[in-house]
């Protein structure tokens, strides 16, 4: 169990391997011992000092009581430690105890690291680090020990560092032309700490840059009054100079001269105008906020974390208003492409799915809901599950106009029926039949499909294509339902429930009956996420990626075009077609650089390490994996980050016939159940390995399905477990033509066929 500790608020501990499950720490003296050891920062605290710190007048037996507290803490923090085995976390050393927590295990230590790192970064890099750092605070540091002398100095130091971080965050926002965002935080900051002149200066400057010159001067005069009347001091030279510059409207104060230039000016002016003209409680603000969160999520780690954290709050706010259509738009507008199939925050995903299901039910029961029995479109199969989908890139010119599934002859149009029941001419786009309106790409503009060069997202669910009022209502209702269903499909990924697959099919069916490429792209993301019900489905996913690329390129859906290339990178890797995978990696990187999508390189760097591993260059691959892992730090994707490097290195070792790594400090994250039998075998603990193998769960239905089955199979072979060998052989058989794990685009265990042969298949 990997333990995290929180002291930025009440003292707590949690199990990071169990998605933050709280660890019971018993009574206040137990928490006091833990807090005192955290204050010591891994140094030994003598028992005699602990006694002095815990009691003003130590009772008889105080030393024994401290030892009892420590023993109870050890049981809570290391529940799996065998009897009489030495503690690894709360250790006995010399005359006392020390907490050997990792450098990133304590929220206060991580806070300090982030603030220090932000000081070395430019504003666009510093801001997300500071926002993440400040987000760790749950209340005053060591809140329940405010009166303890041993905590006083540390509390003061952390409180001062927090004030500095708040002000540095405001400065970064000002430098980036985001003055309007700085105002509320600075006002709250100064309400509690009115003597900080730097904060007064930042607030006045932020107000000036949002067009509130009078308010800026009023703030400076308020600061002067407080300083003179309460402290008998005149404002410092910086405050005096700023007041003179504002009165003179000095050019250097204009946001256009701040970092970002003209773009910063436009942003500041637009934000200020929006703030002035749109009422604070307006529903428009909520929908606009979700649009910003959607875009923020693609700016990098800090933006992704903030967007994910605020998304649930936005949905809850929408539900409070009691308008199912508004709630549906808020949920469905967050159509952020997802490529990794393990959830970053399972609890949050479950909350979003539950809200989407409630909203679907409310829409179905609401007055005026259209008849769901309208003629629909049967979604085509996404490639033959057991067969080989042709690689369009190698199929020659015009390949993107072929029907990948083989249901139509290449280049031929076929009649089909849209959701309205009328026959329309269709043509194949990216391996899929698309209606004539999609093919033209003209009438879609204004519906969330965009003019070329945009990201193709308008207000979800709105359509005006020559329909009457009733037709528009039916179309809007269908589009809203499709977005909710696609959200359920994307946020249910990796599970064993059939609901996610059903929702993906329904979303795709509706999207294919409407003239909305953006909606179809989002629905196809859900289809991709639900295409892991068994091994060997890389051809099916390749077809989905091909359609996404063609559809997105035609309609300017940049984010989904990147997604399509990454999906095909994965699928072609699984099929050992690295020439095609290279092309998709390069295309994704070009789009990422052009449209400022920094997370793209996280995946392409891991792909290049995989490529080295798949071509037998193990030593180079190991170095490349370690380099690629550094890109995950701060990327905002814990579902991808945790345990991935150890898993990749384990796969390299297994592929070379070497034992698993046995370093007890390795964090296997969610992959621990599949690694544990092999690790125990490497330690020559066969009986424990056999017991661990018997408890290994079925792998999640995600991008690592085949890899985890192969690891299970290797352990079963080593232990002679015929029953588990048979299960692994059955599960892997459909993927006989693939490279195990390579469909992730991250790691591989070599040809599945070789594993099948060893398993007796």
Protein Blocks (a to p, Z undefined) as FASTA:
>chain_A
ZZdddfebcdddddfklgopacdehjmklmmmmmmmmmnnopacdfklmmmmmpmbaceh
klmmmmmmmmmmmmmmmmmbcghiacfklccehjbccddddfklpmklmmmmmmmmmmmp
cfklmmmmmmmmmmmpgbdehkllmmpmklmmmmmmmmmmmmmmmmmmmmmmmmnopaml
mmmmmmmmmmmmmmbmklmmmmmmmmmmnopaklmmmmmmmmmmmmmmmnopacdfklmm
mmmmmmnopaklpmklmghijmlmmmmmmmmmmmmmmcfklmklmmmmmmmmmmmmmnoj
klmmmmmmmmmmmmmmmmmnopaklmmmmmmmmmcccfbfbdfblmlmmmmmmmmmmmmm
mmmmpghiacfkbccdddddehjfklccddfklnoghklmpcfkopacehiacddddfko
pacddddeehiacdfklmnommmgonhpacehiaoiacehiacehpafklmmmmmmmmmm
mmmmmmmmmmmgoiabfklmmmmmmmmmmmmmpccfklmmmmmmmmmmmmmmbghilmmm
mmmmmmmmmmmmmnopaklmmmmmmmmmmmmmmnopaklmmmmmmmmmmmmmmnopaklm
mmmmmmmmmmmmmnopamlmmmmmmmmmmmmgonlpaklmnomlmmmmmmmmmmnopacd
fbfkbcgkjmlmmmmmmmmmmnopaklmmmmmmmpccddddfklmmmmmmmmmmmmmnop
aklmmmmmmmmmmmmmpcehklnomacebjfklmmmmnoZZ
